[in-house]
Amino acid sequence: MNLNIKTKKLAKIIDGKIIKGKNVLIRSFSTDTRKIKPGEVFWALKGDNYNADNFIKEALEKKASGIICSKGAFPESLKEKTDFVIETKDTLKALQKLAAFHIKKSKIPVICVTGSNGKTTTKEMIKHILSKKYEVCSNYGNFNNRFGLPLSVLEIEKKHECAVFELGASQRGDVANLAKIIRPDISVITTIGPEHLEFFKSMSNIYKTETEAIDYLKKGGKFIYNRDNKWLRKLEKKKISKLSFGTDINSNLKIIKKDKKYFFAAENGTFSIKIKNPALHNYFNAAAAFLAAKEMGIKEKVILKALKDFPGVKMRMQEIRYGKSVIIFDAYNSNPQSLDAFLEETDCLAPQFLFLGDMKELGKFSSYYHKEAAKKILKRQAEKIFLIGPEMKKAADFLKGKKENVKYFTGVKEALRETARFFNKNKKAFFLFKGSRSVGLENLLPDKIRNKTSLKGAR
């Protein structure tokens, strides 16, 4: 972060008031007193479950040079311990206002990626391709929410020539609030499916939320979407410039499979496409990235080579070699749509050991979707199937008496002792993992694998 902004200007941008200090230059700030360094500014963010205003004293004890906090939160008795104080009504909204100002000032083209599945992989693919020609800024890790996105935006520097940001959502209005900050030139929507239903309550709400970014496209902006998805086809009547991808014959970029090979077909020709993780849903991600990169002026041959070289994303269909065995680890997130894709793509692998963890945040729909998963598991040809977590109990109950090779565990700790004996690097087998992040399926992996791949949960 290299802001180079003076306090008077900052206060004006964020609707704040300087209650102490001169017009000093701010280069960066910290939102975490555990990591703050002497001389840094402390920005006290307020969330649903915490209030960083309570850590002002600690920040000053660690020699913070300035404080940005909520109105009335700064203790009068501590004024002599800092160079400046800016108070504002809402420190999170203030951060978002600064991010909006910062990205507008940068004048670089911006791509956003939303959708129920494939957001991170698609965003990383786009970034990987664009980096062949441009200096690219993007969010990292899970910095895709109302806190993380503005912090990611503030990482834009003079050297950056474009940006690509993933927008996350867990409730109505989330995507709209984030899209307002970045005002994208290109909006990519990967797919619409059941996710976070505990909070969204309905598929209709998911659709409305994930498509909110379209309303904040810059004039002349482009919308890129998955035409195979019935929800996204509803947007075809919308009067905006758009491009589609999918296996549907009417897609602008059609995904074709022929003789176990994949091709992209467009108006200007057909291209052979290879990626390291050849699951069908990854070709959808690649198609979205292809179209976005083309809009950014990248040539087809450069895009195809970059996609071939793309290393993948940790914990998302991550392939790990273990002696003669192969581990396929996809446990960053799980919902009905992504689980279906995982089961379909790995069905032909044999012999296989299948580890399935809970699909979280489905609320009242959890029982239904875990039972639906059980119906697919029933047809599965596997040496052993392990179901892990309280939500998977619904699937286990459905399968009781119907499939003998299924074993249920309430959690990873309970499963560890029994599952460890199945890992044998001298035996050719496939170990398949799919579950929500909070289940902690990485803790079932052998220690050597966990250490080597940085999948280090706490056993």
C-alpha positions as CSV (number, residue, x, y, z in Angstrom):
1,M,0.0,0.0,0.0
2,N,1.4,3.4,-1.0
3,L,-1.3,6.0,-0.6
4,N,0.6,9.3,-0.4
5,I,-2.4,11.3,0.8
6,K,-2.5,14.1,3.3
7,T,-4.9,14.0,6.3
8,K,-7.0,17.0,5.2
9,K,-7.7,15.4,1.9
10,L,-8.4,12.0,3.5
11,A,-10.8,13.5,6.0
12,K,-12.7,15.1,3.1
13,I,-12.9,11.9,1.1
14,I,-14.2,9.8,4.0
15,D,-16.5,12.5,5.5
16,G,-14.3,12.6,8.6
17,K,-13.2,15.3,11.0
18,I,-9.6,16.0,12.2
19,I,-9.8,16.4,15.9
20,K,-6.0,16.6,16.4
21,G,-3.0,17.2,14.2
22,K,-1.6,19.0,11.3
23,N,-1.9,18.2,7.6
24,V,0.5,15.3,7.5
25,L,1.2,12.7,4.8
26,I,-0.1,9.2,5.1
27,R,1.5,6.4,3.1
28,S,-0.2,3.4,4.6
29,F,-2.2,2.1,7.6
30,S,-2.9,-1.0,9.5
31,T,-6.2,-2.4,10.7
32,D,-4.7,-5.0,13.1
33,T,-2.9,-4.0,16.4
34,R,-1.3,-7.4,16.5
35,K,0.7,-6.5,13.3
36,I,1.0,-2.7,13.5
37,K,4.5,-1.3,13.4
38,P,5.9,1.8,15.1
39,G,5.0,4.9,13.0
40,E,2.1,3.3,11.2
41,V,-1.5,4.7,11.2
42,F,-4.2,2.6,12.9
43,W,-7.5,2.4,11.1
44,A,-10.1,1.1,13.7
45,L,-12.6,-0.9,11.7
46,K,-16.0,-1.9,13.2
47,G,-17.6,-5.2,12.2
48,D,-20.6,-7.2,13.2
49,N,-18.8,-9.0,16.0
50,Y,-16.0,-6.6,17.0
51,N,-15.1,-3.0,17.4
52,A,-11.5,-2.0,16.8
53,D,-12.1,1.3,18.6
54,N,-11.5,-0.7,21.7
55,F,-7.9,-1.2,20.6
56,I,-6.9,2.4,20.2
57,K,-4.9,2.4,23.4
58,E,-3.0,-0.7,22.4
59,A,-2.2,0.9,19.0
60,L,-0.8,3.9,20.7
61,E,1.2,1.8,23.1
62,K,2.8,0.3,19.9
63,K,3.7,3.8,18.7
64,A,1.0,4.3,16.1
65,S,1.6,7.7,14.5
66,G,-2.1,8.4,13.8
67,I,-5.6,7.1,14.5
68,I,-8.7,6.9,12.3
69,C,-11.7,5.9,14.4
70,S,-15.4,6.2,15.0
71,K,-16.9,9.5,16.1
72,G,-16.5,10.1,19.8
73,A,-14.3,6.9,20.2
74,F,-10.9,8.6,20.8
75,P,-10.1,9.0,24.5
76,E,-9.3,12.7,25.3
77,S,-6.6,11.6,27.7
78,L,-4.6,10.0,24.9
79,K,-4.4,12.9,22.5
80,E,-0.8,13.7,23.4
81,K,0.3,10.2,22.4
82,T,-0.4,10.5,18.6
83,D,0.3,12.9,15.7
84,F,-3.2,13.1,14.4
85,V,-6.7,11.7,14.9
86,I,-9.5,11.6,12.3
87,E,-13.0,10.6,13.5
88,T,-15.7,9.5,11.1
89,K,-19.3,8.2,11.5
90,D,-18.6,4.7,10.1
91,T,-15.0,3.5,9.7
92,L,-15.9,0.7,7.3
93,K,-17.8,2.9,5.0
94,A,-15.0,5.4,5.2
95,L,-12.6,2.7,4.1
96,Q,-14.8,1.9,1.1
97,K,-15.1,5.5,0.2
98,L,-11.3,5.8,0.2
99,A,-11.0,2.7,-2.0
100,A,-13.6,4.0,-4.5
101,F,-11.6,7.3,-4.7
102,H,-8.3,5.4,-5.1
103,I,-9.5,3.1,-7.9
104,K,-11.2,6.0,-9.8
105,K,-8.0,8.0,-9.6
106,S,-5.9,5.1,-11.0
107,K,-7.9,5.2,-14.3
108,I,-7.1,1.5,-15.0
109,P,-9.5,-1.0,-16.6
110,V,-11.1,-3.2,-13.9
111,I,-12.6,-6.7,-14.2
112,C,-14.8,-8.2,-11.5
113,V,-15.7,-11.9,-11.1
114,T,-18.8,-13.1,-9.3
115,G,-20.8,-16.4,-9.2
116,S,-21.7,-19.3,-7.0
117,N,-18.7,-21.5,-8.0
118,G,-15.3,-21.0,-9.7
119,K,-14.8,-17.3,-8.8
120,T,-11.3,-17.7,-7.4
121,T,-10.0,-20.0,-10.1
122,T,-11.5,-17.8,-12.8
123,K,-10.0,-14.7,-11.2
124,E,-6.6,-16.3,-10.9
125,M,-6.8,-17.5,-14.5
126,I,-7.6,-14.0,-15.7
127,K,-4.8,-12.6,-13.6
128,H,-2.3,-15.2,-14.9
129,I,-3.2,-14.4,-18.6
130,L,-3.2,-10.6,-18.2
131,S,0.2,-10.7,-16.4
132,K,1.7,-11.8,-19.8
133,K,1.2,-8.3,-21.0
134,Y,0.2,-6.1,-18.0
135,E,1.1,-5.3,-14.4
136,V,-2.0,-6.7,-12.6
137,C,-3.5,-5.9,-9.2
138,S,-6.0,-8.4,-7.7
139,N,-7.3,-9.5,-4.3
140,Y,-5.5,-12.4,-2.6
141,G,-6.8,-15.1,-0.4
142,N,-10.3,-14.5,0.8
143,F,-10.0,-10.7,0.6
144,N,-13.2,-10.5,-1.5
145,N,-15.8,-9.1,1.0
146,R,-16.7,-5.7,2.4
147,F,-13.5,-5.5,4.4
148,G,-11.1,-7.4,2.1
149,L,-12.0,-5.8,-1.2
150,P,-11.4,-2.2,-0.3
151,L,-8.0,-3.2,1.3
152,S,-7.2,-5.0,-1.9
153,V,-8.1,-2.0,-4.0
154,L,-5.8,0.2,-2.0
155,E,-2.9,-2.0,-3.1
156,I,-3.2,-0.4,-6.6
157,E,0.0,1.5,-7.4
158,K,1.2,3.6,-10.3
159,K,2.9,0.5,-11.8
160,H,-0.5,-1.3,-12.2
161,E,-2.1,-1.3,-15.7
162,C,-5.3,-3.2,-14.9
163,A,-7.0,-5.0,-12.0
164,V,-9.1,-8.1,-11.5
165,F,-11.2,-8.5,-8.4
166,E,-13.3,-11.4,-7.1
167,L,-16.5,-10.2,-5.3
168,G,-17.9,-12.5,-2.6
169,A,-21.4,-12.5,-1.2
170,S,-23.2,-14.0,1.7
171,Q,-26.4,-11.8,1.7
172,R,-28.5,-9.5,-0.5
173,G,-26.7,-6.3,-1.5
174,D,-23.2,-7.6,-1.0
175,V,-22.2,-7.6,-4.6
176,A,-23.8,-4.2,-5.3
177,N,-21.9,-2.6,-2.4
178,L,-18.6,-4.0,-3.7
179,A,-19.3,-3.2,-7.3
180,K,-20.0,0.4,-6.4
181,I,-16.5,0.7,-5.1
182,I,-14.7,-0.7,-8.3
183,R,-17.2,0.2,-11.1
184,P,-15.9,-2.6,-13.4
185,D,-15.3,-2.3,-17.1
186,I,-15.9,-6.1,-17.5
187,S,-18.2,-8.2,-15.3
188,V,-17.8,-12.0,-15.3
189,I,-20.4,-14.3,-13.8
190,T,-19.3,-17.9,-13.6
191,T,-22.5,-19.7,-12.6
192,I,-25.6,-19.5,-10.3
193,G,-26.2,-22.4,-7.9
194,P,-27.2,-23.2,-4.3
195,E,-24.8,-21.5,-1.9
196,H,-25.2,-19.7,1.4
197,L,-28.9,-20.6,1.4
198,E,-28.9,-20.2,5.2
199,F,-28.6,-16.5,4.5
200,F,-30.0,-16.0,1.0
201,K,-33.1,-18.1,1.8
202,S,-33.9,-18.7,-1.9
203,M,-32.2,-19.3,-5.3
204,S,-33.9,-16.2,-6.6
205,N,-32.1,-14.1,-4.0
206,I,-28.8,-15.7,-5.0
207,Y,-29.5,-14.9,-8.6
208,K,-30.4,-11.3,-7.9
209,T,-27.3,-10.8,-5.7
210,E,-24.7,-12.5,-7.9
211,T,-25.9,-10.4,-10.9
212,E,-25.8,-7.0,-9.1
213,A,-22.4,-6.1,-10.5
214,I,-24.0,-5.6,-14.0
215,D,-25.8,-2.5,-12.8
216,Y,-22.5,-0.9,-11.9
217,L,-20.6,-1.5,-15.1
218,K,-18.9,1.6,-16.6
219,K,-20.5,3.0,-19.7
220,G,-19.7,0.7,-22.6
221,G,-18.8,-2.1,-20.2
222,K,-19.0,-5.8,-21.1
223,F,-20.9,-8.6,-19.4
224,I,-19.5,-12.2,-19.7
225,Y,-21.6,-15.1,-18.6
226,N,-22.2,-18.8,-18.6
227,R,-24.9,-19.6,-21.1
228,D,-25.4,-23.2,-19.9
229,N,-26.8,-21.8,-16.7
230,K,-30.6,-21.3,-16.8
231,W,-30.5,-18.5,-14.3
232,L,-28.0,-16.5,-16.3
233,R,-29.9,-16.9,-19.5
234,K,-32.6,-14.7,-18.0
235,L,-30.2,-11.8,-18.5
236,E,-30.0,-12.1,-22.3
237,K,-32.8,-9.6,-22.8
238,K,-30.8,-7.0,-20.8
239,K,-29.6,-4.2,-23.1
240,I,-25.9,-4.3,-22.4
241,S,-22.9,-5.5,-24.4
242,K,-22.4,-9.2,-23.5
243,L,-20.6,-12.3,-24.4
244,S,-21.4,-15.9,-23.4
245,F,-19.5,-19.2,-23.0
246,G,-20.6,-22.8,-22.5
247,T,-21.5,-26.0,-24.3
248,D,-24.7,-24.5,-25.5
249,I,-24.7,-24.1,-29.3
250,N,-25.6,-20.4,-29.1
251,S,-22.6,-19.5,-26.9
252,N,-20.2,-16.9,-28.3
253,L,-17.4,-19.1,-27.1
254,K,-18.5,-22.8,-27.3
255,I,-16.8,-25.5,-25.3
256,I,-16.5,-28.7,-27.4
257,K,-15.3,-32.1,-26.4
258,K,-14.2,-34.5,-29.1
259,D,-12.1,-37.7,-28.7
260,K,-11.3,-36.8,-25.1
261,K,-9.9,-33.4,-26.2
262,Y,-11.4,-30.0,-25.5
263,F,-11.8,-27.1,-28.0
264,F,-13.0,-23.5,-27.9
265,A,-15.1,-22.5,-30.9
266,A,-15.7,-18.9,-31.7
267,E,-16.6,-16.8,-34.8
268,N,-12.9,-16.5,-35.8
269,G,-12.0,-20.2,-35.5
270,T,-11.6,-23.2,-33.3
271,F,-8.8,-23.5,-30.7
272,S,-7.4,-26.6,-29.0
273,I,-7.3,-26.0,-25.3
274,K,-5.3,-27.8,-22.6
275,I,-5.3,-27.1,-18.9
276,K,-3.5,-28.9,-16.0
277,N,-6.8,-29.7,-14.3
278,P,-9.0,-31.1,-17.1
279,A,-12.3,-31.2,-15.2
280,L,-15.2,-29.9,-17.3
281,H,-16.1,-27.1,-14.8
282,N,-12.5,-25.8,-15.2
283,Y,-12.9,-25.5,-18.9
284,F,-15.9,-23.2,-18.1
285,N,-13.6,-21.2,-15.9
286,A,-11.0,-21.1,-18.6
287,A,-13.6,-20.0,-21.2
288,A,-14.7,-17.1,-19.0
289,A,-11.0,-16.1,-18.6
290,F,-10.4,-16.4,-22.4
291,L,-13.2,-14.0,-23.2
292,A,-12.1,-11.5,-20.5
293,A,-8.5,-11.6,-21.7
294,K,-9.6,-11.1,-25.3
295,E,-11.5,-8.0,-24.3
296,M,-8.3,-6.8,-22.7
297,G,-6.5,-7.1,-26.0
298,I,-4.6,-10.4,-25.4
299,K,-4.0,-12.5,-28.5
300,E,-5.6,-16.0,-28.6
301,K,-2.2,-17.9,-28.8
302,V,-1.0,-16.0,-25.7
303,I,-4.2,-16.8,-23.8
304,L,-4.1,-20.5,-24.7
305,K,-0.4,-20.9,-23.7
306,A,-1.1,-19.1,-20.4
307,L,-4.1,-21.4,-19.7
308,K,-1.9,-24.4,-20.4
309,D,0.7,-23.1,-17.9
310,F,-1.8,-22.1,-15.3
311,P,-0.8,-24.0,-12.1
312,G,-4.2,-24.1,-10.4
313,V,-5.4,-22.8,-7.0
314,K,-4.5,-24.4,-3.7
315,M,-7.4,-26.5,-2.2
316,R,-9.4,-26.4,-5.4
317,M,-9.1,-29.6,-7.4
318,Q,-5.5,-29.7,-6.3
319,E,-3.7,-32.8,-7.5
320,I,-1.0,-34.1,-5.2
321,R,1.2,-37.1,-5.9
322,Y,1.8,-39.5,-3.1
323,G,4.0,-42.3,-4.2
324,K,2.0,-44.3,-6.7
325,S,-1.2,-42.8,-5.5
326,V,-2.9,-39.5,-6.4
327,I,-4.8,-37.2,-4.0
328,I,-7.3,-34.8,-5.5
329,F,-8.1,-32.2,-2.8
330,D,-11.0,-29.8,-3.3
331,A,-11.9,-28.6,0.2
332,Y,-11.9,-24.8,0.2
333,N,-15.7,-24.8,-0.4
334,S,-18.5,-27.1,-1.0
335,N,-22.1,-26.6,-2.2
336,P,-24.5,-28.8,-4.1
337,Q,-23.4,-27.5,-7.5
338,S,-19.7,-27.9,-6.9
339,L,-20.2,-31.3,-5.2
340,D,-22.1,-32.6,-8.3
341,A,-19.3,-31.4,-10.5
342,F,-16.7,-33.0,-8.3
343,L,-18.5,-36.4,-8.2
344,E,-19.0,-36.4,-12.0
345,E,-15.4,-35.5,-12.8
346,T,-13.9,-38.1,-10.5
347,D,-16.3,-41.0,-11.1
348,C,-14.1,-42.8,-13.6
349,L,-11.0,-42.9,-11.3
350,A,-10.3,-46.3,-9.8
351,P,-9.6,-47.6,-7.3
352,Q,-10.8,-44.7,-5.2
353,F,-11.3,-43.7,-1.6
354,L,-13.8,-40.9,-1.2
355,F,-13.8,-38.4,1.6
356,L,-16.8,-36.1,1.7
357,G,-17.3,-33.4,4.3
358,D,-20.3,-31.2,5.1
359,M,-21.8,-28.6,2.7
360,K,-22.1,-25.6,5.0
361,E,-24.5,-22.6,5.1
362,L,-27.5,-24.4,3.5
363,G,-29.8,-23.6,6.4
364,K,-33.3,-25.3,6.1
365,F,-32.2,-26.8,2.8
366,S,-29.3,-28.7,4.2
367,S,-31.2,-31.9,4.9
368,Y,-32.6,-32.0,1.3
369,Y,-29.3,-31.3,-0.4
370,H,-27.3,-33.8,1.7
371,K,-29.9,-36.5,0.9
372,E,-29.6,-35.6,-2.8
373,A,-25.9,-36.1,-2.4
374,A,-26.5,-39.5,-0.8
375,K,-28.4,-40.6,-3.9
376,K,-25.4,-39.8,-6.1
377,I,-23.1,-41.5,-3.6
378,L,-25.3,-44.6,-3.8
379,K,-24.2,-45.2,-7.4
380,R,-20.6,-44.6,-6.6
381,Q,-18.0,-47.4,-7.2
382,A,-15.4,-46.9,-4.5
383,E,-13.3,-49.0,-2.2
384,K,-14.5,-47.0,0.8
385,I,-16.6,-43.8,1.3
386,F,-16.1,-41.6,4.4
387,L,-18.8,-39.1,5.3
388,I,-17.6,-36.5,7.8
389,G,-19.4,-33.8,9.8
390,P,-22.8,-33.3,11.4
391,E,-24.6,-32.3,8.1
392,M,-23.3,-35.5,6.4
393,K,-25.3,-37.5,9.0
394,K,-28.3,-37.0,6.8
395,A,-26.6,-38.6,3.9
396,A,-25.2,-41.4,6.1
397,D,-28.7,-42.1,7.5
398,F,-30.1,-42.3,3.9
399,L,-27.4,-44.8,2.9
400,K,-27.7,-47.0,6.0
401,G,-28.4,-50.5,4.8
402,K,-28.2,-49.5,1.1
403,K,-24.4,-49.3,0.8
404,E,-22.0,-51.3,2.9
405,N,-18.7,-49.5,2.2
406,V,-19.9,-46.2,3.7
407,K,-18.5,-45.0,7.1
408,Y,-19.7,-42.0,9.0
409,F,-17.8,-39.8,11.4
410,T,-19.0,-36.7,13.3
411,G,-15.7,-34.9,12.6
412,V,-12.1,-35.1,11.4
413,K,-10.6,-36.1,14.8
414,E,-12.9,-39.1,15.0
415,A,-12.1,-40.1,11.4
416,L,-8.3,-39.7,11.6
417,R,-7.3,-42.9,13.3
418,E,-9.4,-45.1,11.0
419,T,-8.7,-43.3,7.7
420,A,-5.0,-43.0,8.2
421,R,-4.4,-46.7,7.6
422,F,-5.8,-46.5,4.0
423,F,-3.0,-44.1,2.8
424,N,-0.4,-46.3,1.1
425,K,2.0,-44.6,-1.3
426,N,3.1,-48.0,-2.6
427,K,-0.4,-48.8,-3.8
428,K,-1.9,-47.2,-6.9
429,A,-5.1,-45.5,-5.8
430,F,-7.0,-42.2,-5.9
431,F,-7.9,-40.4,-2.7
432,L,-10.6,-37.8,-3.3
433,F,-11.5,-35.0,-0.9
434,K,-14.5,-32.6,-1.1
435,G,-16.0,-30.5,1.7
436,S,-16.5,-27.1,3.1
437,R,-13.4,-25.3,4.5
438,S,-14.6,-25.4,8.1
439,V,-14.6,-29.2,8.2
440,G,-10.8,-29.3,8.0
441,L,-10.4,-32.3,5.7
442,E,-6.7,-31.4,5.2
443,N,-6.1,-32.8,8.7
444,L,-6.8,-36.3,7.3
445,L,-3.8,-36.1,4.9
446,P,-0.5,-37.7,5.9
447,D,1.9,-35.3,7.6
448,K,4.4,-35.3,4.8
449,I,1.7,-34.2,2.3
450,R,0.3,-31.5,4.6
451,N,3.8,-30.0,5.2
452,K,4.9,-30.2,1.6
453,T,1.7,-28.5,0.2
454,S,1.1,-26.0,3.1
455,L,-2.2,-27.6,3.9
456,K,-1.5,-27.3,7.6
457,G,-4.7,-27.5,9.6
458,A,-4.4,-28.2,13.4
459,R,-4.8,-31.8,14.4
